[in-house]
Amino acid sequence: MKQGKKIGQGAAYLLFVVLVLLGTERWLTNSAARGVAPAFDGVGLTGEPLSLARHRGQAVLVHFWATWCTVCALEHASINALSEDYPVIGVAMDSGDRAQVAAYALEEGLRYPILADESGELAARYGVTAVPMSFIADGAGRVRFVTRGMTTEYGLRARLLLAEWLGR
């Protein structure tokens, strides 16, 4: 009987911790875009057109980061790996002009399409309050998940898979 009570208390504690973490994440991303993702059309660092509309029918990761952000740099390998399996659009905000961002991307070995958001206009439309900040949209262009701060490749993969499923 005592072991059953301990298991129940452990499960209640775990549920409490999960709820606190989810609530904190929601509070930190309160100003973030929800519902239909803000549309954008831009030109990537290598001259390719970038937009969400090009990825209709697919889950897509819109990842806001900055060249000066240490935490963002820790995520580069994960975002590169994700870009091999999912559409990824990187948005470098507050990081200088296209040439400066392109030099940084080359130095860091970034392989996904990147848009230089020199003015911060796109970040403002998405409600980005800190970097890194990631938005996962489903195939219909609806924001399904928002994360702020460091996250794992597997966490993003799980969200992308779920966004694919939810967007059907």
C-alpha positions as CSV (number, residue, x, y, z in Angstrom):
1,M,0.0,0.0,0.0
2,K,2.8,2.4,0.8
3,Q,4.5,1.8,-2.5
4,G,1.3,2.6,-4.4
5,K,1.0,5.9,-2.4
6,K,4.6,6.8,-3.3
7,I,3.9,6.2,-7.0
8,G,0.8,8.3,-6.8
9,Q,2.7,11.2,-5.1
10,G,5.5,10.9,-7.6
11,A,3.1,11.1,-10.5
12,A,1.3,14.1,-9.0
13,Y,4.6,15.8,-8.5
14,L,5.7,15.1,-12.1
15,L,2.3,16.4,-13.4
16,F,2.8,19.6,-11.3
17,V,6.3,20.1,-12.7
18,V,5.1,19.6,-16.3
19,L,2.2,22.1,-15.8
20,V,4.6,24.7,-14.3
21,L,7.0,24.3,-17.2
22,L,4.2,24.5,-19.8
23,G,2.7,27.6,-18.0
24,T,6.1,29.3,-17.9
25,E,6.7,28.6,-21.6
26,R,3.3,30.0,-22.4
27,W,3.9,33.1,-20.3
28,L,7.3,33.7,-21.9
29,T,5.8,33.5,-25.4
30,N,2.6,35.4,-24.6
31,S,3.3,38.1,-27.2
32,A,4.2,35.5,-29.9
33,A,2.2,35.1,-33.1
34,R,-0.6,32.5,-32.8
35,G,-3.1,31.2,-35.3
36,V,-2.2,32.0,-38.9
37,A,1.5,32.6,-39.2
38,P,2.4,36.1,-40.4
39,A,3.1,35.8,-44.1
40,F,6.4,37.0,-45.5
41,D,8.3,37.1,-48.8
42,G,12.0,37.7,-48.7
43,V,15.3,36.9,-50.3
44,G,17.7,34.5,-48.6
45,L,21.4,35.0,-48.2
46,T,22.1,33.1,-51.4
47,G,19.4,34.9,-53.4
48,E,16.7,32.3,-53.1
49,P,13.1,33.4,-52.5
50,L,11.9,32.7,-49.0
51,S,8.3,32.5,-47.9
52,L,6.0,30.4,-45.8
53,A,3.6,30.1,-48.8
54,R,6.3,28.0,-50.7
55,H,5.9,25.3,-48.0
56,R,2.1,24.8,-48.0
57,G,1.3,21.3,-47.1
58,Q,4.4,20.8,-45.0
59,A,5.3,21.6,-41.4
60,V,7.9,24.3,-41.4
61,L,10.3,25.7,-38.7
62,V,10.8,29.5,-38.7
63,H,13.8,29.9,-36.4
64,F,14.7,33.4,-35.1
65,W,18.3,33.8,-34.0
66,A,21.2,36.3,-33.8
67,T,24.9,36.2,-34.6
68,W,25.7,37.6,-31.1
69,C,23.6,35.0,-29.3
70,T,25.6,32.3,-27.6
71,V,22.6,30.0,-27.0
72,C,21.7,30.4,-30.7
73,A,25.2,29.2,-31.6
74,L,24.7,26.1,-29.5
75,E,21.6,25.2,-31.6
76,H,23.2,25.6,-35.0
77,A,24.0,21.9,-35.4
78,S,20.5,20.9,-34.4
79,I,18.9,23.3,-36.8
80,N,21.2,22.1,-39.6
81,A,20.2,18.5,-38.9
82,L,16.5,19.4,-38.9
83,S,16.9,21.2,-42.3
84,E,17.8,17.9,-43.9
85,D,14.4,16.5,-43.1
86,Y,12.0,19.5,-42.8
87,P,11.7,22.9,-44.3
88,V,13.5,25.4,-42.2
89,I,13.7,29.2,-42.6
90,G,16.2,30.9,-40.4
91,V,15.7,34.6,-39.5
92,A,18.8,36.4,-38.3
93,M,17.6,39.4,-36.4
94,D,19.6,42.4,-35.1
95,S,22.7,40.8,-36.7
96,G,23.7,43.3,-39.4
97,D,23.1,43.4,-43.1
98,R,22.9,40.5,-45.5
99,A,26.7,40.4,-46.2
100,Q,27.5,40.3,-42.4
101,V,25.0,37.5,-41.8
102,A,26.2,35.6,-44.9
103,A,29.8,35.8,-43.6
104,Y,28.7,34.5,-40.2
105,A,26.6,31.7,-41.8
106,L,29.5,30.6,-43.9
107,E,31.9,30.6,-40.9
108,E,29.4,28.6,-38.8
109,G,28.6,26.1,-41.6
110,L,24.8,26.9,-41.6
111,R,23.1,25.0,-44.4
112,Y,19.5,26.1,-44.2
113,P,18.0,29.1,-45.9
114,I,18.4,32.4,-43.9
115,L,16.7,35.7,-44.1
116,A,18.5,38.7,-42.7
117,D,15.9,40.7,-40.7
118,E,18.0,43.9,-40.6
119,S,15.1,46.2,-39.5
120,G,13.6,43.7,-37.0
121,E,10.3,44.1,-38.8
122,L,9.6,40.4,-39.3
123,A,10.6,39.6,-35.7
124,A,8.2,42.3,-34.5
125,R,5.4,40.8,-36.6
126,Y,6.1,37.4,-35.0
127,G,6.2,38.9,-31.5
128,V,9.8,37.7,-30.9
129,T,10.9,38.9,-27.5
130,A,14.2,37.0,-27.2
131,V,16.4,34.7,-29.2
132,P,16.5,31.9,-30.0
133,M,12.7,31.7,-30.7
134,S,11.2,29.1,-32.9
135,F,7.8,28.9,-34.6
136,I,6.4,25.7,-36.0
137,A,3.7,26.1,-38.6
138,D,1.6,23.2,-40.0
139,G,0.9,22.6,-43.7
140,A,-2.0,25.1,-43.6
141,G,0.3,27.9,-42.3
142,R,-1.0,27.9,-38.7
143,V,1.4,28.4,-35.8
144,R,1.2,25.2,-33.8
145,F,4.1,25.6,-31.5
146,V,6.3,28.4,-30.2
147,T,9.5,27.9,-28.1
148,R,11.8,30.5,-26.6
149,G,15.3,29.7,-25.5
150,M,17.3,26.6,-25.9
151,T,15.5,23.5,-27.2
152,T,16.7,20.1,-28.4
153,E,16.7,18.8,-31.9
154,Y,14.4,15.9,-30.7
155,G,12.0,18.3,-29.1
156,L,11.7,20.3,-32.4
157,R,11.4,17.1,-34.4
158,A,8.5,15.9,-32.2
159,R,6.8,19.2,-32.6
160,L,7.3,19.2,-36.4
161,L,5.8,15.6,-36.5
162,L,2.9,16.7,-34.4
163,A,2.3,19.8,-36.6
164,E,2.3,17.6,-39.7
165,W,-0.3,15.4,-38.1
166,L,-2.4,18.3,-36.8
167,G,-2.3,20.1,-40.1
168,R,-4.0,17.3,-42.1
